[in-house]
Amino acid sequence: MEYKIEVSSIFRFKKNIFPFILISCFKRFNHLRGNMKQDEQKPWTGRFTEETHKIVEDFTCSVNFDKRLYKEDIAGSKAHALMLAKQAIITGEEASIIIQNLDEIQKDIESGEFEWREELEDVHMNIEYALTEKIGSIGKKLHTARSRNDQVTTDFRLCIKNETKNIELFLHELQRAFVHSAEKYPDLIIPGYTHLQRAQPVLWAHHMLAYFEMFKRDRERLTDCLKRVNVSPLGSCALGGTGFPIDREYTAMLLGFRDITQNSIDGVSDRDFVIEFLGCLSIIMVHLSRLSEELIMWSSSEFSFIDLPDSVCTGSSIMPQKKNPDVPELVRGKTGRVIGHLMAMLTTIKALPLSYNRDMQEDKEAVFDAVDTVKRSIEVMTIVVDQMKPLVTCIKNSLKMGYLTATDLADYLVRKGLPFRHAHMVAGKVVYYGIQELKDLNEMSLEELKGICKEIEEDVFNYITLEGSINIKKSAGSTSPELVKNAITQAYKWLDKNKGNEI
């Protein structure tokens, strides 16, 4: 649409109102030019006769959060340009100009000089528009044989690949903190619990290594998830592919993908990789929450098993004596937030017909927030684990009662020839006697024990002391000092071998 202004007609009006009319006309002219330019910026305005409503524009805009994908978007565009040139769809010179100017745009973004415009909706159109402003019609050729549908999922897969590596590195440091703690206190015996009741004596080191194994599985899950993230949908276009002779394997290779998606409809509509990734992050947070719960209990006056450093605690605004374990409490609280993002994505995807739907825009904020939450939580809990100290005297006092070696007494009686169920009953009677007399098992005399079961002999004390219970364990993966020492060595070897996932 053209807007013509007859300047000569203005002189028909009285001279004293000429300046006001002239200013008004030019304001109207500039307003119309601005609207027309804005419409030209949108890639789909050829079909539309009305401007996008400002409220709708604000509601559908995603650039405020998806601009985080600028590196991935530029990398994908550079690979696409190289492929177009390789296939003679554009010239090599045009590809070089495109790539050079994309590099300049990235520098502008990273220096803070780039102007993000909400009317351009998303990161893709902002970068494409900036490119076209720089190099004109050559920039408009870049989107040949590509849609925002395959572009966004390509960007997002690249982002999740990179964030997976980052999270693995954070987990690596957390695992190392647990192994350090195990190595620092190799002989410390603590009560192990089931049902929050004192159960059997175990080594502090053995307990720390339980968390090492827990987060090892988390890393293995992330590695397995990568198999399904690390495929390229680029070239699927809107949903049906393209008639241009593109080379999808080439762009996949340039971007570091191991394979390409095999169905163009699935390529643009698949968000399984997002759900699976959020599932992995949710399990990590569940593990961090279990750790947090234990540290919160252990640092309480009722347990007094550990002292958390002042640097990770806060006080009370009214109670001077308080030292609150805020970091573990916050991590425990943030677990629901990450699980919520997983539930939100499952709920979003469950009702979507093939192929792409705008609902899928909801995946970005969910993943970005989950990633940031998980990385911060792992990082801060690594500090807590690295600096916490066991309160040895309090732990030893907690071991004095609780009949933690009752199972060892039953096993001892089995060695003397009793069936296990009979031995279990006898051990239970010994415990009952101890409760009545306020004596733990290793505080009873041989005569007291033989009064309950004549098969008990002097060698029973090799089994029912705390040290005896620990030392007698032989099964693989158990809490004996020799096995735990070997487990620490193996843990260090695993960490050295698995410093970070190569993607």
Secondary structure, DSSP 8 states (H G I E B T S, - for coil): ------GGGGGGS-GGGHHHHHHHHHHHHHHHHHHHHHHHHSTTGGG-SS---HHHHHHH--HHHHGGGHHHHHHHHHHHHHHHHHTTSS-HHHHHHHHHHHHHHHHHHHHT-----GGG-SHHHHHHHHHHHHHTHHHHTTTTT--HHHHHHHHHHHHHHHHHHHHHHHHHHHHHHHHHHHHHSTT-EEEEEETTEEEEEEEHHHHHHHHHHHHHHHHHHHHHHHHHHSEE-TT-TTTT--SS---HHHHHHHHT-SEE-S-HHHHHH--HHHHHHHHHHHHHHHHHHHHHHHHHHHTSTTT--EE--GGG-B--SS-TT--B-HHHHHHHHHHHHHHHHHHHHHHHHTT--SS--GGGGHHHHHHHHHHHHHHHHHHHHHHHHHH-EE-HHHHHHHTSSS-TTHHHHHHHHHHTT--HHHHHHHHHHHHHHHHHHT--GGGS-HHHHHHH-TT--GGGHHHHSHHHHHHH--STTS--HHHHHHHHHHHHHHHHH-SS---
